[in-house]
Amino acid sequence: MKKPEPFLFHIVQPYADGERRLEHATVVSSHRTAADAFAELARIGAVLEHYRHPAETLELIVVTNDRQPVPPPDGSRHDPPA
């Protein structure tokens, strides 16, 4: 019997547009909690800013195992419409 997949939160980078873009996005990293995923997203943003690249130039989105977007803890929208 196959073991169930652990529930994780993934940071993904979409490479296409359309309704199913999160299903086909590249997984950048995986985390046990949404808070850990958003902390990593903040760290990546800080590194980009340090090297004078606006964090907005890289589209990264936190999703669940079934590729549903997770809203950021501050309530802002991080998944622009396709």
C-alpha positions as CSV (number, residue, x, y, z in Angstrom):
1,M,0.0,0.0,0.0
2,K,1.3,3.4,-1.0
3,K,2.1,5.8,1.9
4,P,0.1,9.0,1.7
5,E,2.0,12.1,0.5
6,P,2.9,14.4,3.4
7,F,1.0,17.7,3.3
8,L,3.5,20.4,2.3
9,F,3.5,24.0,1.1
10,H,5.5,24.7,-2.0
11,I,7.0,27.8,-3.4
12,V,6.5,27.6,-7.2
13,Q,7.5,29.7,-10.2
14,P,4.9,29.7,-13.0
15,Y,6.3,29.7,-16.5
16,A,3.1,30.0,-18.4
17,D,-0.2,31.8,-18.4
18,G,-3.7,30.5,-18.2
19,E,-6.0,28.8,-15.7
20,R,-3.8,25.8,-15.1
21,R,-0.5,27.7,-14.7
22,L,0.0,26.7,-11.1
23,E,-0.4,23.0,-11.9
24,H,2.5,23.2,-14.3
25,A,4.7,25.6,-12.3
26,T,8.2,24.7,-11.3
27,V,8.6,23.8,-7.6
28,V,11.4,26.0,-6.1
29,S,11.2,24.6,-2.5
30,S,8.8,22.7,-0.2
31,H,8.0,23.4,3.5
32,R,6.1,21.8,6.3
33,T,4.1,24.9,7.2
34,A,2.8,27.9,5.3
35,A,4.7,30.2,7.7
36,D,8.0,28.5,6.8
37,A,7.2,28.9,3.1
38,F,6.4,32.6,3.5
39,A,9.6,33.0,5.6
40,E,11.6,31.5,2.7
41,L,9.8,33.8,0.3
42,A,10.8,36.8,2.4
43,R,14.4,35.5,2.5
44,I,14.5,35.2,-1.3
45,G,13.1,38.7,-1.6
46,A,15.7,40.1,0.7
47,V,18.5,38.4,-1.3
48,L,17.1,39.9,-4.5
49,E,16.9,43.3,-3.0
50,H,20.4,43.0,-1.7
51,Y,21.6,42.5,-5.2
52,R,19.4,45.4,-6.4
53,H,16.9,43.3,-8.2
54,P,13.3,44.2,-7.3
55,A,11.6,41.1,-5.7
56,E,8.6,41.7,-8.0
57,T,10.7,40.7,-11.0
58,L,10.5,37.0,-9.9
59,E,7.0,35.6,-9.6
60,L,7.0,33.1,-6.8
61,I,3.8,31.8,-5.3
62,V,3.1,29.6,-2.2
63,V,0.7,26.7,-3.0
64,T,-0.6,23.6,-1.3
65,N,0.0,20.0,-2.5
66,D,-3.0,20.3,-4.8
67,R,-1.6,23.6,-6.2
68,Q,-4.1,25.9,-4.6
69,P,-2.6,29.3,-3.9
70,V,-2.2,30.2,-0.2
71,P,-2.9,33.8,0.8
72,P,0.0,35.6,2.4
73,P,-0.3,36.2,6.2
74,D,-0.6,39.9,5.7
75,G,-3.7,39.5,3.5
76,S,-2.1,40.9,0.4
77,R,-2.6,39.2,-3.0
78,H,0.6,37.6,-4.4
79,D,-1.0,35.7,-7.3
80,P,-1.7,38.2,-10.0
81,P,-4.5,37.2,-12.4
82,A,-3.5,35.2,-15.4
